[in-house]
Amino acid sequence: MSDFIGGEYDVIVVGAGHAGCEAALATARMGFRTAIFTLNLDNIANMPCNPNIGGTAKGQLVREIDALGGQMGIAADANLIQSKILNRGKGPAVYSLRAQIDRRAYSTYMKHVLEKQENLEIKQAEVTDVLCEAGKIKGIRVHTGTVYYCQALILTTGTYLKGSIIIGESKISSGPDGLLPANRLSDSLKGLGIELMRFKTGTPPRINERSIDYSKLIEQPGDEEIIPFSFMTGELNIEQVPCYMTHTTAETHRIIRENLHRSPLYSGEIKGIGPRYCPSIEDKVVRFADKESHQVFIEPMGLGTKEVYLQGMSTSMPEDVQIKMVRSLPGLENAQIMRPAYAIEYDCINPTQLKLSLEIKGIEGLFFAGQINGSSGYEEAAAQGIMAGINAALKLQNREPLILDRSQAYIGVLIDDLVTKGTREPYRMMTSRAEYRLYLRQDNADLRLTPIGYEIGLVSPERYKRFLVKKRLIEEEIKRLQDTILPANDRINDFLERHGSTRIVTGIKLYDLLKRPEIEYHYLNEIGQGADLPKEVIEQVSISIKYEGYLKRQMNQIEQFKRMEERHLPDDIDYASIHGLSSEAKQKLSSIKPVSLGQASRISGVSPADIAVLLVYLESRKRKS
Ligand SMILES: Cc1cc2nc3c(=O)[nH]c(=O)nc-3n(C[C@H](O)[C@H](O)[C@H](O)COP(=O)(O)OP(=O)(O)OC[C@H]3O[C@@H](n4cnc5c(N)ncnc54)[C@H](O)[C@@H]3O)c2cc1C
């Protein structure tokens, strides 16, 4: 095969899924000549699983990507067909946006964004080899033998590496949705000494909605008011498409139990490790045997299709069993399966081989992002993609990498968990993983991250100016509420009584009045004290006042956390020689090479006693130096 050189770029991105799109847009927008490769141009930003973006903790990730100057939030707003805020009944720490997306339209939209992007070339080819020289990235080879050179390479290959699709007894080499797999790159990575793992995930069947009896289902409409994902999107008014709900029955469970021996999950045919938090229906029936039924949601996949997605019915059972299972659901007695459910096994890397910048240790200029890092989910992938893109660009600018820590962003929690703790199954983000979730809310992602996005050159000056206006309005309004004192007169006390709030005998600051749970900001209009401000400004003002106490406590915790994060660990420490460390700690610290005492304390197998030993070691090292 010829060694034709197809081109030279600053950055090459392999994969145009959710991670690859964000990575390539970031490097191109930061001024670097970038090429993005994918196996199939017609499936850019494909959604092989649930046709929705966001959800608990994932909504926060999308907002953070947007605040940094990423694309997913804007693309979701442009292609959503239903929108909801989840967990409204709980506190703002867990409010999460979730939108049903027109899957085809989203892919077309993202392809067009890539095509329009300056500094970016898009190519259809299978990358078969990673080329390195003297511990540094050099380029790639593709299936035609053509070679492309670059200074930084970002791999975002998703669920395609040695992909195999399993449906009952059938196992074929394939990517998702019947697309081509990538069967050669894994060996090239192994050849570079990179440790691979075998993971698995699954998806439910797709049904023709014409074959569903909707009179037996419960409608699940979207929220009346659509809250956009992107801080850049104005008001969104679309006619929303509802989801519907049905449930499994005793008959469904009987069919599953009687055919468990034919499930590749239980027959041992599937070797890859699957996500505990996204179980297949057979797993749910076995693990929660006392539950008589499980909810199943019928989700639309787009405006131009009759195909719907059966959320909650992920399986790899044989097709004949799938048909019986589906037709045992109320409303789906005559269901026509358009695409059977399946499980997919694929290669990914052990993410503890990565630095917090997502560059791999030992090969300069080689970055990884997305499902290839052991995560699961479009949002998790896109979050890693933008960070890998940013850090590849910063590296080429000889600047320090951008590391978001656990107190700054869900993105920081995601990457720290993967790189420091590793994962034994596809990792999905959850609010419970974020210690500082009251501060890491979806509503304030721009206040936390847009200044950073601007500083690194990804957020445009126009966007930053707009952000500064919002920030100023929030600060001015909080000051006005602190400075305005209401007199204890009849008018105010009538107002308080009207809202079931305690009367006052002396003057009260508006700020303190708003702290009262029964007083909402928009009530202030009744006493001429409301201000004509944008909704998102009022939201910030209300939350920061009503949760002031909790937020203060959280900020104290964050300060403590930061103190440990700021205790840097030089990378030349010989952990094996430190007396008093446990042997497991010596082994783990030597392989992960944490950058701080804080990161060291999160490595599994490193105990508080080990941290104490390290502290003493650092002090004596400081004294010696
Ligand atoms: C069957 C299935 C079920 C899933 N279920 C869930 C779920 O329940 N919950 C959940 O959160 N997530 C689920 N996911 C995961 C979700 O789809 C992924 O997390 C997400 O798409 C990952 O994004 P990514 O950018 O990392 O990779 P992908 O979106 O997979 O994109 C990978 C890209 O890399 C390209 N590529 C790969 N190898 C090469 C190569 N050698 N050369 C050139 N191009 C290459 C592909 O063409 C593609 O463009 C599921 C995925 C599948 C397939």
The ligand as a Gaussian input file, in Angstrom:
#p B3LYP/6-31G(d) Opt

LIG

0 1
 C      -26.492000       0.380000      21.258000
 C      -26.136000       1.566000      22.078000
 C      -26.800000       1.793000      23.236000
 C      -26.463000       2.868000      24.036000
 N      -27.132000       3.058000      25.178000
 C      -26.848000       4.130000      25.932000
 C      -27.594000       4.377000      27.112000
 O      -28.475000       3.628000      27.421000
 N      -27.294000       5.454000      27.856000
 C      -26.312000       6.289000      27.489000
 O      -26.075000       7.227000      28.205000
 N      -25.590000       6.090000      26.361000
 C      -25.858000       5.023000      25.598000
 N      -25.166000       4.806000      24.472000
 C      -24.006000       5.543000      24.307000
 C      -23.990000       6.724000      23.457000
 O      -24.393000       6.462000      22.248000
 C      -22.604000       7.154000      23.432000
 O      -22.255000       7.440000      24.705000
 C      -22.230000       8.331000      22.609000
 O      -22.726000       8.257000      21.340000
 C      -20.736000       8.409000      22.646000
 O      -20.296000       9.440000      21.906000
 P      -18.844000       9.401000      21.276000
 O      -18.647000      10.684000      20.600000
 O      -17.861000       8.972000      22.275000
 O      -18.895000       8.238000      20.223000
 P      -19.976000       7.891000      18.991000
 O      -21.084000       8.761000      19.123000
 O      -20.103000       6.422000      19.081000
 O      -19.105000       8.321000      17.740000
 C      -17.927000       7.682000      17.354000
 C      -17.455000       8.238000      16.023000
 O      -16.184000       7.678000      15.743000
 C      -16.132000       7.249000      14.395000
 N      -15.108000       6.220000      14.336000
 C      -14.945000       5.186000      15.161000
 N      -13.846000       4.486000      14.861000
 C      -13.280000       5.119000      13.791000
 C      -12.128000       4.888000      12.999000
 N      -11.293000       3.892000      13.268000
 N      -11.892000       5.715000      11.965000
 C      -12.705000       6.766000      11.700000
 N      -13.819000       7.044000      12.426000
 C      -14.084000       6.236000      13.462000
 C      -17.547000       6.845000      14.075000
 O      -17.791000       6.864000      12.703000
 C      -18.328000       7.943000      14.822000
 O      -18.393000       9.085000      14.033000
 C      -25.453000       3.736000      23.660000
 C      -24.773000       3.504000      22.458000
 C      -25.112000       2.426000      21.686000
 C      -24.371000       2.167000      20.438000

